Amino acid sequence: MAVRTESLLDKLYNLRGEDSSILKEMDEQKNAAEETKEKTTEQKAILQKEIEDLKLQREELEEQGEKFKEMLMGINRNDYSTVLTRLNLDFDPEGLLRKLNENLPKTIKNVEKNTKESEEELVKVEDEMNRAITTIEELGIRKDTALANQEKLNEYIELALSGTINITRDSITSLLAEFHFTEEEQREAAKILMFPEDALFAYNDKLKMKDKSGKSISEVIQEAKNMSEEEPAVVEVSSSKDIKTDVVDTLKSVGIDYLDFTSDEINELVNNFDKDIVINNVKLMEDKKIDKDIFMSHVAMLYDKDLGAKIQLLAKVGKEAIDIYLNPAVLVKYNLDELNGVVKTIEASGMNPRNVPLMAY
């Protein structure tokens, strides 16, 4: 098992538990959002009080300023000249009135400016607070989805370890896409799960041995990762050219991706494998201009020694390539003798097999 495969298994196993990098990242984002929410909630309360005070100041400045003006306008300094002179009081109603008329509008304008600035800041703070609240809600939904995906991943891995996984590559790659695996990682991980004897069994056994130390799964995985970096371990996999290897190589040679089949389908092909028949059947479909995806979910057609004779029989009664492509089950449902019998039964009933849809066969 190459280092690259071990790193991929490290990544898969990391996603299995509470130490999942995805879950930890979500928790960190949520904590940051909650801190922002708490901070902005406090800022909002302060700004709201500040705005309220500034508006009150403006009202009081205007109200008290008008009253002060009226009072000063009603005072004649000469009426109090003796008192002001004898007590040495510097009281100038006219001067005060001039200053009041000059400075009051400026002061009110500054208060209005401060109010507007605080209101604009409040809008920013509220936006930031609302974004944090939305983030917290979205992360809650995303975490529920991530936990569901984690449960599904654990199910797939346990099925693979038990040797009972029978899931298509698309099901696995679709799930791994949710974990942000690259397309290449998806493909390799699908291969690991669908054919666990090649790497998964050995990796899991190694983790079990290390897990006896009582260390957390993240510590175990990190140690495994460090070992693979320090000493590129090669897990011994059977080097003999077994039948499964022949099957995979043969499918590859005819342009078919073995990962498009479930492990059960591959095992079915292994149990009935004949290299020449597989190659000939694929070539037969190519010659008939029938797409090779006809073999998907109909793996028995790959090793059917009578496939050519069946297609020839259907062609003889008037069925075209498109009919066969759209109704491949008829080629799996019957052996050659049975298909001959179906045709004869249709003819005996006075019907033309050409006019009977294949789905009715």
C-alpha positions in Angstrom: 0.0 0.0 0.0 1.6 3.2 -1.1 1.8 6.3 1.1 -0.8 8.0 -1.0 -3.3 5.3 -0.2 -2.5 5.4 3.5 -2.9 9.2 3.5 -6.3 8.7 1.9 -7.2 6.1 4.6 -6.0 8.5 7.3 -8.4 11.1 5.8 -11.3 8.6 5.7 -10.8 7.4 9.2 -10.5 10.9 10.5 -14.0 11.7 9.2 -15.5 8.8 11.2 -15.6 10.2 14.7 -15.8 13.3 16.9 -12.3 14.3 15.8 -13.5 14.7 12.2 -11.7 17.7 10.7 -15.0 18.8 9.1 -16.9 18.7 12.4 -14.0 20.4 14.2 -13.9 23.2 11.6 -17.7 23.7 11.9 -17.4 23.9 15.7 -14.6 26.5 15.3 -16.7 28.5 12.9 -19.7 28.3 15.2 -17.7 29.4 18.3 -16.3 32.3 16.3 -19.9 33.2 15.1 -21.2 33.0 18.7 -18.4 35.3 19.9 -19.3 37.7 17.2 -23.0 37.6 18.1 -22.2 38.2 21.8 -19.9 41.1 21.0 -22.2 42.8 18.5 -25.2 42.3 20.8 -23.3 44.3 23.5 -22.2 46.9 20.9 -25.8 47.3 19.7 -27.1 48.0 23.2 -24.4 50.6 23.7 -25.0 52.3 20.4 -28.8 52.3 20.9 -28.3 54.0 24.3 -25.9 56.5 22.8 -28.3 57.4 20.0 -31.1 57.8 22.5 -29.0 60.2 24.6 -27.9 62.2 21.6 -31.5 62.7 20.4 -32.5 63.8 23.8 -29.6 66.2 23.9 -30.7 67.7 20.6 -34.2 68.2 21.9 -33.0 69.8 25.1 -30.5 72.1 23.2 -33.3 73.3 21.0 -35.9 73.7 23.7 -33.5 75.2 26.3 -31.8 77.4 23.7 -35.1 79.0 22.7 -36.0 79.7 26.3 -32.6 81.2 27.0 -32.9 83.4 24.0 -36.3 84.7 25.1 -34.9 85.4 28.6 -31.8 87.2 27.3 -33.8 89.3 24.9 -36.0 90.4 27.8 -33.1 91.7 29.9 -31.7 95.3 29.6 -28.3 95.5 31.2 -28.9 99.2 32.2 -31.8 98.0 34.4 -29.2 96.3 36.6 -26.2 98.6 36.2 -25.8 99.5 39.8 -25.8 95.9 41.0 -23.6 94.7 38.2 -21.1 97.5 38.8 -21.0 97.4 42.6 -20.7 93.6 42.6 -18.2 93.7 39.8 -20.3 91.2 37.8 -19.4 90.6 34.1 -22.9 90.0 32.8 -23.5 91.0 29.1 -27.0 89.8 27.9 -26.4 91.1 24.4 -23.0 89.3 24.1 -24.5 86.1 25.5 -27.3 86.3 23.0 -24.9 86.8 20.1 -22.9 83.8 21.2 -26.0 81.7 21.7 -27.3 82.6 18.2 -23.9 81.8 16.7 -23.0 78.6 18.6 -26.3 76.9 19.2 -27.0 75.9 15.6 -23.4 74.6 15.3 -23.7 72.6 18.4 -27.1 71.1 17.3 -25.6 70.3 13.9 -22.6 68.5 15.6 -25.1 66.5 17.8 -27.0 65.5 14.7 -23.8 64.5 13.0 -22.8 62.3 15.9 -26.3 60.8 15.9 -26.0 59.9 12.2 -22.6 58.4 12.7 -23.8 56.3 15.6 -26.9 55.2 13.5 -24.6 54.2 10.6 -22.4 52.3 13.0 -25.5 50.6 14.5 -26.5 49.4 11.0 -23.1 47.9 10.5 -23.1 46.2 13.9 -26.6 44.8 13.3 -25.6 43.5 9.9 -22.6 41.8 11.4 -24.7 40.4 14.2 -27.4 39.1 11.8 -24.6 37.5 9.7 -23.4 35.7 12.8 -26.9 34.5 13.7 -27.4 33.3 10.1 -24.0 31.5 10.2 -24.9 29.8 13.5 -28.2 28.6 12.0 -26.6 27.4 8.8 -23.8 25.6 10.7 -26.5 23.8 12.7 -28.1 22.5 9.5 -24.7 21.7 7.9 -23.6 19.8 11.0 -26.8 17.7 11.0 -26.0 16.9 7.3 -22.3 16.2 8.1 -23.4 13.9 11.0 -25.7 12.0 8.6 -22.9 11.8 6.0 -20.6 10.6 8.7 -23.1 7.9 9.7 -23.4 6.8 6.1 -19.6 6.7 5.7 -19.2 4.6 8.8 -21.9 2.3 7.4 -20.0 1.9 4.2 -16.7 1.2 5.9 -18.2 -1.3 8.3 -19.9 -3.1 5.3 -16.6 -3.1 3.5 -14.8 -4.5 6.6 -17.4 -7.2 6.9 -17.0 -8.1 3.2 -20.7 -7.5 2.5 -20.5 -4.1 0.8 -22.5 -4.1 -2.5 -22.6 -0.4 -3.4 -21.9 1.3 -6.7 -19.0 3.6 -7.2 -21.5 6.5 -7.8 -23.0 6.0 -4.3 -19.6 6.2 -2.7 -18.2 9.1 -4.8 -21.4 11.1 -4.2 -21.0 10.7 -0.5 -17.3 11.5 -0.6 -18.0 14.7 -2.6 -20.0 15.9 0.4 -16.7 15.6 2.3 -15.0 17.8 -0.3 -12.8 14.9 -1.7 -11.3 15.6 -5.1 -12.5 13.5 -8.0 -9.3 11.5 -7.9 -9.6 10.9 -4.2 -13.2 9.9 -4.7 -12.2 7.3 -7.2 -9.4 5.9 -5.2 -11.5 5.8 -2.0 -14.3 4.0 -3.9 -11.8 1.4 -5.0 -10.5 0.9 -1.4 -14.1 0.4 -0.1 -15.3 -1.8 -2.9 -12.2 -4.0 -2.8 -11.2 -3.8 0.9 -8.8 -6.8 0.7 -6.4 -4.6 -1.3 -5.7 -2.1 1.5 -8.6 -1.5 4.0 -8.2 -4.7 5.9 -4.5 -4.2 6.5 -5.0 -0.5 7.5 -7.8 -1.4 9.9 -5.8 -4.2 11.5 -2.9 -1.8 12.1 -5.2 0.7 13.8 -6.7 -2.0 16.0 -3.2 -3.0 17.2 -2.4 0.6 18.0 -5.8 1.2 19.6 -5.0 -1.3 22.4 -2.8 1.4 23.9 -5.9 3.4 24.8 -5.1 6.3 22.6 -7.7 8.4 20.8 -8.5 7.6 17.2 -6.9 10.9 16.1 -3.7 10.0 17.9 -3.7 6.6 16.4 -4.2 8.0 12.9 -1.5 10.6 13.4 0.9 7.9 14.4 0.0 5.8 11.4 0.5 8.9 9.2 3.9 9.7 10.8 5.0 6.1 10.3 4.0 6.2 6.7 5.9 9.4 6.2 9.0 8.2 8.0 9.0 4.6 6.6 6.9 4.3 3.5 5.2 1.0 4.4 4.2 -1.4 1.8 1.4 -3.7 2.9 1.8 -7.0 1.3 -1.0 -7.8 -1.0 -1.1 -11.0 -3.0 1.4 -10.5 -5.9 0.0 -13.4 -7.9 -2.1 -12.6 -11.0 -5.3 -13.9 -9.5 -8.6 -14.0 -11.3 -9.8 -10.7 -9.9 -6.7 -9.0 -11.3 -7.4 -10.7 -14.7 -11.0 -9.4 -14.6 -9.9 -5.8 -13.8 -7.2 -5.9 -16.4 -9.5 -7.4 -19.0 -12.3 -4.8 -18.4 -9.7 -2.0 -18.6 -8.4 -3.4 -21.9 -11.9 -3.2 -23.5 -12.5 0.3 -22.1 -14.8 -0.6 -19.2 -14.2 0.8 -15.7 -14.5 -2.0 -13.2 -15.5 0.5 -10.5 -18.8 1.0 -12.4 -19.8 -2.4 -11.0 -20.6 -3.4 -7.4 -18.3 -5.7 -5.6 -21.0 -8.4 -5.9 -21.1 -8.0 -9.6 -17.3 -8.2 -9.9 -17.4 -11.4 -7.8 -20.1 -12.8 -10.1 -17.9 -12.0 -13.0 -14.9 -13.6 -11.3 -16.9 -16.8 -10.6 -17.9 -17.0 -14.3 -14.8 -15.4 -15.9 -13.6 -16.3 -19.4 -11.4 -13.6 -20.8 -12.0 -14.4 -24.5 -15.8 -14.4 -24.0 -15.7 -11.0 -22.2 -13.6 -9.5 -24.9 -15.7 -11.0 -27.7 -19.0 -9.8 -26.1 -17.7 -6.3 -25.7 -16.5 -6.2 -29.3 -19.9 -7.7 -30.4 -21.7 -4.7 -28.9 -19.2 -2.3 -30.4 -19.8 -3.8 -33.9 -23.5 -3.5 -33.4 -23.1 0.1 -32.4 -24.5 -0.6 -29.0 -23.0 1.5 -26.1 -20.9 -0.5 -23.6 -22.9 0.9 -20.7 -25.5 -1.8 -21.6 -23.3 -4.1 -19.4 -23.9 -1.9 -16.3 -26.4 -3.7 -14.0 -26.3 -6.6 -16.5 -22.9 -8.1 -15.8 -24.1 -11.6 -16.8 -24.0 -10.4 -20.4 -20.2 -10.1 -20.2 -19.7 -13.8 -19.6 -22.7 -15.1 -21.6 -21.2 -17.5 -24.2 -24.5 -17.3 -26.2 -24.8 -13.6 -26.3 -23.9 -13.4 -30.0 -26.4 -16.1 -30.9 -29.2 -14.3 -28.9 -28.6 -11.0 -30.6 -28.5 -12.8 -34.0 -31.9 -14.4 -33.2 -33.4 -11.1 -32.2 -32.0 -9.4 -35.3 -33.5 -12.3 -37.4 -37.0 -11.5 -36.1 -36.6 -7.8 -36.9 -35.2 -6.3 -33.7 -32.8 -3.4 -34.1 -29.8 -2.4 -32.1 -31.8 0.4 -30.3 -34.5 -2.2 -29.3 -31.8 -4.4 -27.7 -30.1 -1.4 -26.0 -33.3 -0.2 -24.4 -34.3 -3.7 -23.3 -31.1 -5.6 -22.3 -32.9 -7.6 -19.6 -34.3 -10.0 -22.2 -30.7 -11.1 -22.9 -30.2 -11.9 -19.3 -33.6 -13.3 -18.5 -33.4 -16.2 -21.0 -30.8 -18.6 -22.2 -30.6 -19.2 -25.9 -33.0 -22.2 -25.9 -35.5 -20.3 -23.8 -35.3 -17.2 -26.0 -35.9 -19.5 -29.0 -38.9 -20.9 -27.2 -40.4 -17.4 -26.6 -40.0 -16.5 -30.3 -41.7 -19.7 -31.3 -44.6 -19.2 -28.8 -45.2 -15.7 -30.2 -45.2 -17.1 -33.8 -47.5 -19.9 -32.8 -50.0 -17.5 -31.4 -50.3 -15.8 -34.8 -48.3 -12.7 -34.0 -45.2 -11.4 -35.7 -42.3 -11.2 -33.2 -41.1 -8.0 -34.9 -44.3 -6.3 -33.8 -44.1 -7.5 -30.2 -42.0 -5.1 -28.0 -39.0 -6.8 -26.4 -40.2 -5.7 -22.9 -43.2 -8.0 -23.5 -41.0 -11.0 -24.2 
